[in-house]
């Protein structure tokens, strides 16, 4: 499939797909990212798409799967954030609320050296140890130790 054929078949669907992604994700930026991801996947597999009977139906199906993956990733990141906050609040003062914890966390992160800040942010955002290792180049054992020590330091930081 040539570039012009791709544009003729798939680009007119952009607004329809963007509206559908917005309905599923309830976030304009996430929806735009999902549609962009869809077009990247379509372009990468453009040779298999020559004989599609319904390009719109195919695009909607792939987009739905992308949105489900994004929704799951967001939910996982939310759960990890909640777990981190719960870990830190178990030893914190009983009157501390979620906003104070988030404020403390952002202040704590800003005080860390760059590599530790990056590792902790990736952990909070749901990255796995292997993914962090690939991105940062820090060995897996060092990442585990760093995260453990930073959690302990954060608990101490909150209690002070």
Buried (B, 14 or more C-beta within 10 A) or exposed (E): BEEEEBEEBBEEBBEBBBEBBBEBBEBEEBBBBBBBBBBEBBEEEBEEBEEBEEBBEBBBEBBBEBBEEBBEEBEEBEEBBEEBBEEBBEEBEEEBEEEBBEEBBEEBBEEBEEEBBBBBEBBBEBBEBEEBBEEBEBEEEEBEEBBEEBBEBBBEBBEE
